[in-house]
Structures are given as structure tokens and as C-alpha cells.
């Protein structure tokens, strides 16, 4: 159990570093991890939608399909929360780049 938690933490930390530089592929991979529970990451559709949304905005075409698919499993409130979190992320990395 401890190793699986370390694996999930390592994946998230390494992808977050790439995501902080605005890498659409990292956004996509985070979306996949949160939507499928891969790498022992806990499934979180709001978090997955946020990352797929950011990847889609960055031009990653497959993430548009993934975002649409998980949207079917989410409430309007959950989607709105995911969109709010995506906007906050963009603001955060914009401040870091300034």
C-alpha cells in the first residue's frame, strides 16, 4: 500500500512540474490518471475534467474526447467546479510566468 501511494505521489509530482510549464501532454496524462485511477491515483472526475480541459485548450485533440466522455458522468455543478479550477490554474501559472 505504501509503495502504491508513493507511485501515485511521484506521478502527480512529476506531471505537475511539466503542467506548471503549460505542457498539454502533461495535462492530458493527469486527466487520464484522475479519470481512470491509473498509477494508484484516486479517481476524481472534477480533477480529471480540469486537466482534460486545460489540455484541450492547449490543442491536445484526444483530451477533447476524454473531457466529453467524463462530462456525461458528471453533474452540471461538478463541471462548473472543474472549469473554475481550470481558470484558477491558468491564473496561477500566468502569475508565475510574469
DSSP file (Angstrom, degrees, kcal/mol; ACC not computed):
  #  RESIDUE AA STRUCTURE BP1 BP2  ACC     N-H-->O    O-->H-N    N-H-->O    O-->H-N    TCO  KAPPA ALPHA  PHI   PSI    X-CA   Y-CA   Z-CA
    1    1 A X     >        0   0    0      0, 0.0     4,-2.0     0, 0.0     5,-0.2   0.000 360.0 360.0 360.0 -44.2    0.0    0.0    0.0
    2    2 A X  H  >  +     0   0    0      1,-0.2     4,-2.1     2,-0.2     5,-0.1   0.892 360.0  51.2 -63.0 -38.9    2.8    2.4    0.9
    3    3 A X  H  > S+     0   0    0      1,-0.2     4,-2.4     2,-0.2    -1,-0.2   0.888 108.3  51.1 -65.7 -38.3    4.5    1.8   -2.4
    4    4 A X  H  > S+     0   0    0      2,-0.2     4,-2.3     1,-0.2    -1,-0.2   0.882 109.8  50.0 -67.3 -36.4    1.4    2.4   -4.4
    5    5 A X  H  X S+     0   0    0     -4,-2.0     4,-2.5     2,-0.2    -1,-0.2   0.895 111.0  49.4 -67.1 -38.0    0.8    5.7   -2.6
    6    6 A X  H  X S+     0   0    0     -4,-2.1     4,-2.8     2,-0.2    -2,-0.2   0.897 109.7  52.3 -65.2 -39.5    4.5    6.7   -3.4
    7    7 A X  H  X S+     0   0    0     -4,-2.4     4,-2.4     2,-0.2    -2,-0.2   0.931 111.8  45.2 -61.0 -47.1    3.9    5.7   -7.0
    8    8 A X  H  X S+     0   0    0     -4,-2.3     4,-2.5     2,-0.2     5,-0.2   0.917 113.8  49.5 -62.8 -44.4    0.8    7.9   -7.3
    9    9 A X  H  X S+     0   0    0     -4,-2.5     4,-2.8     1,-0.2     5,-0.2   0.908 111.2  49.4 -62.9 -42.3    2.6   10.8   -5.5
   10   10 A X  H  X S+     0   0    0     -4,-2.8     4,-2.8     2,-0.2     5,-0.3   0.928 111.3  49.3 -63.2 -45.0    5.6   10.5   -7.8
   11   11 A X  H  X S+     0   0    0     -4,-2.4     4,-2.6     1,-0.2     5,-0.3   0.950 114.0  45.1 -58.4 -50.0    3.4   10.5  -10.9
   12   12 A X  H  X S+     0   0    0     -4,-2.5     4,-2.7     1,-0.2    -2,-0.2   0.932 114.5  47.9 -62.6 -46.5    1.4   13.5   -9.8
   13   13 A X  H  X S+     0   0    0     -4,-2.8     4,-1.7    -5,-0.2    -1,-0.2   0.912 113.9  46.4 -63.1 -41.9    4.5   15.5   -8.7
   14   14 A X  H  X S+     0   0    0     -4,-2.8     4,-1.3    -5,-0.2    -1,-0.2   0.912 116.6  43.8 -69.0 -40.4    6.4   14.8  -11.9
   15   15 A X  H  X S+     0   0    0     -4,-2.6     4,-3.0    -5,-0.3    -2,-0.2   0.843 109.1  58.0 -72.0 -32.8    3.4   15.7  -14.1
   16   16 A X  H  X S+     0   0    0     -4,-2.7     4,-2.4    -5,-0.3    -1,-0.2   0.886 102.8  54.1 -63.9 -37.1    2.6   18.7  -12.1
   17   17 A X  H  X S+     0   0    0     -4,-1.7     4,-0.5     2,-0.2    -1,-0.2   0.926 113.3  42.0 -61.9 -43.7    6.1   20.1  -12.8
   18   18 A X  H ><>S+     0   0    0     -4,-1.3     5,-1.6     1,-0.2     3,-1.0   0.887 112.9  54.1 -68.6 -38.7    5.5   19.7  -16.5
   19   19 A X  H ><5S+     0   0    0     -4,-3.0     3,-2.3     1,-0.3    -2,-0.2   0.863  98.7  62.5 -63.9 -35.4    2.0   21.0  -16.1
   20   20 A X  H 3<5S+     0   0    0     -4,-2.4    -1,-0.3     1,-0.3    -2,-0.2   0.751 100.6  53.9 -63.3 -22.4    3.3   24.2  -14.4
   21   21 A X  T <<5S-     0   0    0     -3,-1.0    -1,-0.3    -4,-0.5    -2,-0.2   0.396 124.9-105.7 -90.5   3.6    5.2   24.9  -17.6
   22   22 A X  T < 5 +     0   0    0     -3,-2.3     2,-0.7     1,-0.2    -3,-0.2   0.746  57.8 168.5  84.5  24.2    1.9   24.7  -19.6
   23   23 A X     >< -     0   0    0     -5,-1.6     4,-2.0     1,-0.2     3,-0.4  -0.620  24.7-159.5 -77.4 110.0    2.6   21.3  -21.2
   24   24 A X  H  > S+     0   0    0     -2,-0.7     4,-2.5     1,-0.2    -1,-0.2   0.830  91.8  56.7 -59.2 -33.1   -0.7   20.0  -22.8
   25   25 A X  H  > S+     0   0    0      2,-0.2     4,-2.5     1,-0.2    -1,-0.2   0.897 107.1  48.6 -66.1 -39.2    0.6   16.4  -22.8
   26   26 A X  H  > S+     0   0    0     -3,-0.4     4,-2.2     2,-0.2    -2,-0.2   0.907 110.3  51.5 -65.7 -40.9    1.2   16.6  -19.0
   27   27 A X  H  X S+     0   0    0     -4,-2.0     4,-2.4     2,-0.2    -2,-0.2   0.938 111.3  48.4 -58.0 -46.8   -2.3   18.0  -18.6
   28   28 A X  H  X S+     0   0    0     -4,-2.5     4,-2.6     1,-0.2    -2,-0.2   0.928 110.2  50.1 -60.3 -47.2   -3.7   15.1  -20.6
   29   29 A X  H  X S+     0   0    0     -4,-2.5     4,-2.3     1,-0.2    -1,-0.2   0.860 110.3  50.3 -63.7 -35.8   -1.7   12.5  -18.6
   30   30 A X  H  X S+     0   0    0     -4,-2.2     4,-2.6     2,-0.2    -1,-0.2   0.909 109.8  51.7 -65.8 -41.5   -3.0   13.9  -15.4
   31   31 A X  H  X S+     0   0    0     -4,-2.4     4,-2.1     1,-0.2    -2,-0.2   0.913 110.1  48.7 -60.1 -43.3   -6.5   13.8  -16.8
   32   32 A X  H  X S+     0   0    0     -4,-2.6     4,-2.1     2,-0.2     6,-0.5   0.933 111.2  50.1 -62.0 -46.0   -6.1   10.1  -17.7
   33   33 A X  H  X S+     0   0    0     -4,-2.3     4,-2.0     1,-0.2     5,-0.5   0.930 115.1  42.5 -59.7 -46.9   -4.7    9.3  -14.2
   34   34 A X  H  < S+     0   0    0     -4,-2.6    10,-2.2     1,-0.2    -1,-0.2   0.793 116.5  47.8 -72.7 -27.3   -7.6   11.0  -12.4
   35   35 A X  H  < S+     0   0    0     -4,-2.1    -1,-0.2    -5,-0.2    -2,-0.2   0.790 125.0  27.3 -83.8 -26.3  -10.3    9.6  -14.7
   36   36 A X  H  < S-     0   0    0     -4,-2.1    -2,-0.2    -5,-0.2    -3,-0.2   0.615  97.1-123.2-109.6 -16.8   -9.1    6.0  -14.7
   37   37 A X    ><  +     0   0    0     -4,-2.0     3,-0.8    -5,-0.3    -3,-0.2   0.701  52.9 163.9  77.2  18.6   -7.4    5.7  -11.3
   38   38 A X  G >   +     0   0    0     -5,-0.5     3,-1.6    -6,-0.5    -1,-0.2  -0.288  58.2  26.2 -68.6 158.2   -4.2    4.5  -13.1
   39   39 A X  G 3  S-     0   0    0      1,-0.3    -1,-0.2   -28,-0.0   -28,-0.2   0.776 133.8 -70.3  58.8  28.2   -0.9    4.6  -11.2
   40   40 A X  G <  S+     0   0    0     -3,-0.8     2,-0.4     1,-0.2    -1,-0.3   0.729  92.1 150.0  62.5  23.5   -2.9    4.2   -7.9
   41   41 A X    <   -     0   0    0     -3,-1.6    -1,-0.2    -8,-0.1     2,-0.2  -0.709  53.7-110.7 -82.7 137.1   -4.3    7.7   -8.2
   42   42 A X        -     0   0    0     -2,-0.4    -5,-0.2    -3,-0.1     2,-0.1  -0.496  36.2-106.0 -69.9 134.8   -7.7    8.0   -6.7
   43   43 A X        +     0   0    0     -2,-0.2     2,-0.3    -7,-0.1    -8,-0.2  -0.411  47.0 167.5 -62.9 129.9  -10.4    8.6   -9.3
   44   44 A X     >  -     0   0    0    -10,-2.2     4,-2.6    -2,-0.1     5,-0.2  -0.815  18.2-169.8-147.7  99.6  -11.6   12.2   -9.2
   45   45 A X  H  > S+     0   0    0     -2,-0.3     4,-2.7     1,-0.2     5,-0.2   0.814  87.8  55.0 -67.6 -30.5  -13.7   13.3  -12.2
   46   46 A X  H  > S+     0   0    0      2,-0.2     4,-2.2     1,-0.2    -1,-0.2   0.946 112.5  43.2 -64.7 -46.5  -13.6   17.0  -11.3
   47   47 A X  H  > S+     0   0    0      2,-0.2     4,-2.1     1,-0.2    -2,-0.2   0.906 114.7  50.7 -64.3 -41.9   -9.8   16.9  -11.3
   48   48 A X  H  X S+     0   0    0     -4,-2.6     4,-2.8   -14,-0.2     5,-0.2   0.927 109.8  49.5 -61.4 -45.9   -9.8   14.8  -14.5
   49   49 A X  H  X S+     0   0    0     -4,-2.7     4,-2.8     1,-0.2     5,-0.2   0.909 108.5  54.3 -61.0 -42.6  -12.1   17.3  -16.3
   50   50 A X  H  X S+     0   0    0     -4,-2.2     4,-2.3     1,-0.2    -1,-0.2   0.946 112.5  42.2 -56.3 -50.0   -9.9   20.2  -15.2
   51   51 A X  H  X S+     0   0    0     -4,-2.1     4,-2.4     2,-0.2    -2,-0.2   0.896 114.7  49.5 -69.1 -39.7   -6.8   18.6  -16.7
   52   52 A X  H  X S+     0   0    0     -4,-2.8     4,-2.6     2,-0.2    -1,-0.2   0.900 111.1  51.7 -63.7 -38.4   -8.6   17.4  -19.9
   53   53 A X  H  X S+     0   0    0     -4,-2.8     4,-2.5    -5,-0.2    -2,-0.2   0.934 110.4  47.2 -62.4 -47.0  -10.0   20.9  -20.3
   54   54 A X  H  X S+     0   0    0     -4,-2.3     4,-1.6     1,-0.2    -1,-0.2   0.896 113.1  49.3 -62.8 -40.4   -6.6   22.5  -19.9
   55   55 A X  H  <>S+     0   0    0     -4,-2.4     5,-2.7     2,-0.2    -1,-0.2   0.909 110.4  50.8 -64.4 -41.7   -5.1   20.0  -22.4
   56   56 A X  H ><5S+     0   0    0     -4,-2.6     3,-1.8     1,-0.2    -2,-0.2   0.916 108.6  50.7 -62.8 -43.6   -7.9   20.7  -24.9
   57   57 A X  H 3<5S+     0   0    0     -4,-2.5    -1,-0.2     1,-0.3    -2,-0.2   0.849 107.0  56.6 -60.9 -33.4   -7.3   24.5  -24.6
   58   58 A X  T 3<5S-     0   0    0     -4,-1.6    -1,-0.3    -5,-0.2    -2,-0.2   0.424 128.1 -99.2 -79.8   2.0   -3.7   23.7  -25.3
   59   59 A X  T < 5S+     0   0    0     -3,-1.8     2,-0.9     1,-0.2    -3,-0.2   0.521  72.6 146.7  97.2   6.4   -4.6   22.0  -28.5
   60   60 A X     >< -     0   0    0     -5,-2.7     4,-0.7     1,-0.2     3,-0.4  -0.678  29.9-166.1 -80.4 106.4   -4.5   18.3  -27.4
   61   61 A X  H >> S+     0   0    0     -2,-0.9     3,-1.1     1,-0.2     4,-0.9   0.879  79.5  55.6 -66.7 -42.2   -7.2   16.8  -29.5
   62   62 A X  H 3> S+     0   0    0      1,-0.3     4,-2.0     2,-0.2     3,-0.2   0.825 100.3  61.9 -61.9 -30.7   -7.7   13.4  -27.7
   63   63 A X  H 3> S+     0   0    0     -3,-0.4     4,-2.7     1,-0.2    -1,-0.3   0.802  94.8  61.7 -67.5 -26.9   -8.3   15.3  -24.5
   64   64 A X  H <X S+     0   0    0     -3,-1.1     4,-1.9    -4,-0.7    -1,-0.2   0.919 106.8  44.9 -62.5 -42.5  -11.4   16.9  -26.0
   65   65 A X  H  X S+     0   0    0     -4,-0.9     4,-2.3    -3,-0.2    -2,-0.2   0.919 113.6  49.5 -65.7 -44.9  -13.0   13.5  -26.5
   66   66 A X  H  X S+     0   0    0     -4,-2.0     4,-2.4     1,-0.2     5,-0.3   0.907 109.8  51.3 -62.2 -42.1  -12.0   12.4  -23.0
   67   67 A X  H  X S+     0   0    0     -4,-2.7     4,-1.8     1,-0.2    -1,-0.2   0.916 110.9  48.5 -61.5 -43.3  -13.4   15.5  -21.5
   68   68 A X  H  X S+     0   0    0     -4,-1.9     4,-1.0     1,-0.2    -1,-0.2   0.896 110.3  52.1 -64.0 -40.2  -16.7   15.0  -23.3
   69   69 A X  H  < S+     0   0    0     -4,-2.3     3,-0.5     1,-0.2     4,-0.3   0.922 112.9  42.1 -65.6 -44.5  -16.9   11.3  -22.2
   70   70 A X  H >< S+     0   0    0     -4,-2.4     3,-1.4     1,-0.2     4,-0.3   0.795 103.8  67.6 -75.6 -24.1  -16.4   12.1  -18.5
   71   71 A X  H >< S+     0   0    0     -4,-1.8     3,-1.4     1,-0.3    -1,-0.2   0.842  91.6  62.8 -59.4 -32.3  -18.8   15.1  -18.7
   72   72 A X  T 3< S+     0   0    0     -4,-1.0    -1,-0.3    -3,-0.5    -2,-0.2   0.742 104.7  47.0 -64.0 -22.2  -21.6   12.5  -19.3
   73   73 A X  T <  S+     0   0    0     -3,-1.4     2,-0.3    -4,-0.3    -1,-0.3   0.380 103.8  80.3 -98.6   2.3  -20.9   11.1  -15.8
   74   74 A X  S <  S-     0   0    0     -3,-1.4     2,-0.1    -4,-0.3    -3,-0.0  -0.759  75.4-120.5-113.7 154.9  -20.8   14.5  -14.0
   75   75 A X     >  -     0   0    0     -2,-0.3     4,-2.3     1,-0.1     5,-0.2  -0.461  33.5-109.1 -81.8 163.7  -23.4   16.9  -12.7
   76   76 A X  H  > S+     0   0    0      1,-0.2     4,-2.4     2,-0.2     5,-0.2   0.879 121.6  53.9 -59.5 -38.0  -23.5   20.5  -14.0
   77   77 A X  H  > S+     0   0    0      2,-0.2     4,-2.1     1,-0.2    -1,-0.2   0.897 107.7  49.3 -64.6 -41.0  -22.2   21.6  -10.6
   78   78 A X  H  > S+     0   0    0      2,-0.2     4,-2.3     1,-0.2    -2,-0.2   0.904 111.5  49.1 -65.3 -41.1  -19.2   19.3  -10.9
   79   79 A X  H  X S+     0   0    0     -4,-2.3     4,-2.4     2,-0.2    -2,-0.2   0.920 110.1  51.2 -64.2 -43.2  -18.4   20.5  -14.4
   80   80 A X  H  X S+     0   0    0     -4,-2.4     4,-2.2     1,-0.2    -1,-0.2   0.894 110.2  49.9 -60.7 -39.8  -18.7   24.1  -13.3
   81   81 A X  H  X S+     0   0    0     -4,-2.1     4,-2.4     2,-0.2    -1,-0.2   0.907 109.8  50.5 -65.3 -41.8  -16.3   23.4  -10.4
   82   82 A X  H  X S+     0   0    0     -4,-2.3     4,-2.0     1,-0.2    -2,-0.2   0.899 111.2  48.8 -62.6 -40.5  -13.8   21.7  -12.8
   83   83 A X  H  X S+     0   0    0     -4,-2.4     4,-2.2     2,-0.2    -1,-0.2   0.879 110.1  51.5 -67.3 -37.5  -14.0   24.8  -15.1
   84   84 A X  H  X S+     0   0    0     -4,-2.2     4,-2.3     1,-0.2    -2,-0.2   0.925 110.3  48.8 -63.6 -43.9  -13.4   27.1  -12.1
   85   85 A X  H  X S+     0   0    0     -4,-2.4     4,-2.2     1,-0.2    -2,-0.2   0.871 109.2  52.8 -64.6 -36.9  -10.4   25.1  -11.1
   86   86 A X  H  X S+     0   0    0     -4,-2.0     4,-2.3     2,-0.2    -1,-0.2   0.913 109.3  48.9 -64.7 -42.4   -9.0   25.2  -14.6
   87   87 A X  H  X S+     0   0    0     -4,-2.2     4,-2.2     1,-0.2    -2,-0.2   0.911 110.6  51.1 -63.0 -41.3   -9.4   29.0  -14.7
   88   88 A X  H  X S+     0   0    0     -4,-2.3     4,-2.4     2,-0.2    -2,-0.2   0.899 108.4  51.9 -62.1 -40.4   -7.6   29.3  -11.3
   89   89 A X  H  X S+     0   0    0     -4,-2.2     4,-2.6     2,-0.2     5,-0.3   0.932 108.8  50.2 -61.4 -46.0   -4.8   27.1  -12.6
   90   90 A X  H  X S+     0   0    0     -4,-2.3     4,-1.9     1,-0.2    -1,-0.2   0.909 111.3  49.1 -60.4 -41.8   -4.3   29.3  -15.7
   91   91 A X  H  X S+     0   0    0     -4,-2.2     4,-2.0     2,-0.2    -1,-0.2   0.903 110.6  51.3 -63.8 -40.6   -4.2   32.4  -13.4
   92   92 A X  H  X S+     0   0    0     -4,-2.4     4,-1.9     1,-0.2    -2,-0.2   0.939 112.9  42.7 -63.9 -47.7   -1.6   30.7  -11.2
   93   93 A X  H  X S+     0   0    0     -4,-2.6     4,-1.8     1,-0.2    -1,-0.2   0.812 111.0  56.9 -72.9 -25.8    0.8   29.8  -14.0
   94   94 A X  H  X S+     0   0    0     -4,-1.9     4,-1.1    -5,-0.3    -1,-0.2   0.907 107.9  48.0 -66.1 -40.7    0.3   33.2  -15.6
   95   95 A X  H  < S+     0   0    0     -4,-2.0    -2,-0.2     1,-0.2    -1,-0.2   0.883 110.8  51.1 -65.8 -38.1    1.4   34.8  -12.3
   96   96 A X  H  < S+     0   0    0     -4,-1.9    -1,-0.2     1,-0.2    -2,-0.2   0.858 110.4  49.1 -66.6 -34.9    4.4   32.5  -12.1
   97   97 A X  H  <        0   0    0     -4,-1.8    -1,-0.2     1,-0.2    -2,-0.2   0.721 360.0 360.0 -77.0 -21.3    5.4   33.4  -15.7
   98   98 A X     <        0   0    0     -4,-1.1    -1,-0.2    -3,-0.2    -2,-0.2   0.479 360.0 360.0 -76.0 360.0    5.1   37.1  -15.1
